[in-house]
Amino acid sequence: MSVSKSTQLKRIDRDTERLTDSPLYQYRVQEGYHAVPGKGNPDAVLMLIGEAPGKQEAMRGEPFVGAAGRLLDELLQSIHVTRDEVYITNIVKDRPPENRAPQKNEVNAYAPLLRRQIKIIQPQVIVTLGRYAMEFILAEFKMPEQGRSISELHGKPLRAQTPYGPIAVLPLFHPAVAFYRRDQKEILKSDFLVLKGLL
């Protein structure tokens, strides 16, 4: 009997909680945080992958629930997509101290979990939010755009070959950049219109 996608994803949630050999596990326990495995529709056509949870996310155990999450919701609504339709996760599934960028050993620790999520959901479109998520996916699928910057690639639909078939990958800036640079929100809005054309 085949195990349902949602059951398989619940196993990943549990495995994420129990990832005691992660470099961020002790920090999670010390701060009373939760792991943030991911959330959404197991049959999603669209998967959004961010970098790492922030404080709000780690407190609630859910991805993109802080200010960047509210902007993400607004951007999704602008193309008539709801959170219920998509799956949202991060490459790193615990909050790094001081909200710093994920380190290579942290990305490596959680990579097998993200690979399993992609394999289960089999999205047709992967949106990477931020440079680290973009670099991970470009390397993961051995894409020819590896080594190019997010400034060059954002909003450009790329093609990738996965074990389950061809998909579109769309690199986008992380929504949090809009809080530091006002023009970024307009860039994100226009990039989301590109996403609309892929769905």
N, C-alpha and C positions, 0 to 999 in steps of 0.2 A: 504493500500500500504506500502510495507516495505521500510524503509529509507536506502539508500546506506551507505556502510561502510565509504566512504570518507566524506559524509555529517555528519555522526555521529562523525567522528574524528575532523571535523571542529568545531563542537559544543564543543568538549573537548578543542580545541585550544582557543575558545572564553571564556570558563569557566575558563581556566588557567589564561588568561589575567585579568579576573575579580575577581580573588581570593583575595579579599581585606583583608580577615581575616588571610591570611598566615603570619607567623612571618617574612617572607622575603619581603613582599609587599612594605613596606615603603622604604627599602633599594633599591629595584628595581626602584622606582619612583625617589628617591634622586639621584641615579647614572645615571638616564636616560637609564636604561637597558630595555630589552624586557624579557618577560617570554619565556621559551623554552619548549613548550609542547612535541614536537617530530616530526619526519618527515620520510616519506617513503611510501612504498607500502601497501595500506590497505589490500591486499590479501597475504601479506608476509607469507612465511612458517617459516622464521627466524626473530626473534625479539631480538635486542640487547638492554640491559638495563644498563646504566651507573649510576653514583652516583649523580652528580649535574653539571650544566653548569659552565664553566670557563668564563673568561672575554670576549674572542672572541665570544663565544656562546651567552652570554647575550647581547652583542652589536648587533649581527645579528639575534637573535631569532631562531637560528638553533642549533641542537645538534652536537657535535664533528666536529667543523669546524676549530679548532686551530691545534696546533702541534700534539696533541694526535689523532685528527681526521684524519690528514694526514697519520699517522702511521696505524690507523684503516683501512683506504682505501687501503693502501699497503698490509695489512694482508688479507683483503677480496679479493683483486685482486690475491693474491698468491693461493687462492683456487677457482679462476674463478667466484667470486660473485661480483656483482656491488651494489652500494647503492640503485639503483632503484628497486632492487629485495627485499630489506629488510626493516624493520621498526626499527628506532633507537630512543630511548628516555632515560630519566633518572628517578630515583625514586623521586628526588627533581627537580622541574622545574623552579627554580629561583636560581641565583648565591648567595651562602653564602658569607659574607664579608671575605676578605683576603684569599679567596680560601680554607677556612677551611672545615673540614669534616662536612657533614650534621648532625644536631642534631635530637634527637628522635621526638621532637614536629614538626620539619620541615618535617621529613619523614611522620609523621602521617597526616599532613595537605594536602600533595599531594597524599597520598596512594589511595584515592578513584578515582582519575583521572587515575592513572596507572592501577588500577583494571578494569576500564571501557575500557581502551585501549586494555588490554589483552582480555577482553570479546568480543570486536568488531573484533579484528584481528584474534583471535584464532590461534596463531602460533603453529606449531608442534615442534619447537625447540626454547627455550629461552636461550640466552647466557647472563650471568651476568658478567659485567665488574667491578671488584673490590669487596672488602669485603662487603660494605654496601648493594649493590645490591644483592649479593649472600645471605646475611643474611635475607634480606626482602623476597626473593622468597622462600627460604627454609622454613621460618615461614608461609608464605602465603599459601603454599600448604601442610603444616604440614608434611614436608619430614623428614624421619628418620635421615638424615645427619645433622639436626639442632645442633648447638653447636660445630661443627667441623671447623677447620681453613681453610682458602683459600689455604694455603700452602699444606694442605693435599688433598684438593678436586679439585684444578685446573686441567683442562684437563681430568677430569673423567666424562663421561656421566652419569647423574643420571636420575631416572625415577620419574615423578610426575603425580598425578591424578588431572585433572582439571574438572570443571563442563561440559566441552565440550569433555572430553576424555583424554587418556593418552598422555603425551608429554615427550620430552627429555629436561633436563636442563643441561647446560654445564657451570660451573663456570670457569672464566678466570681472570687473573690479569688485572687490568686497564692498557691500553696502556701507560699511563703517567709514569708508573714505569720504562719503558725502558729508560727514560731520566736520571734516577738516577743510574740505574744499567745496564750495557751493556749486561750482560748475560741474562737479562730478555727478551730481544728481541728474542733471540733464543728459549727461553721457550715459548713465545707467538706464534712464528712460528710453533713449533711442536704441540702446543695445537690447533692451527687453522687446522692442518691436521686431528686432531680428529674430529673437527667440520665438515670438508669436508665429513667424513664418515657418519655423521648423516643426511646430506642433500640429 
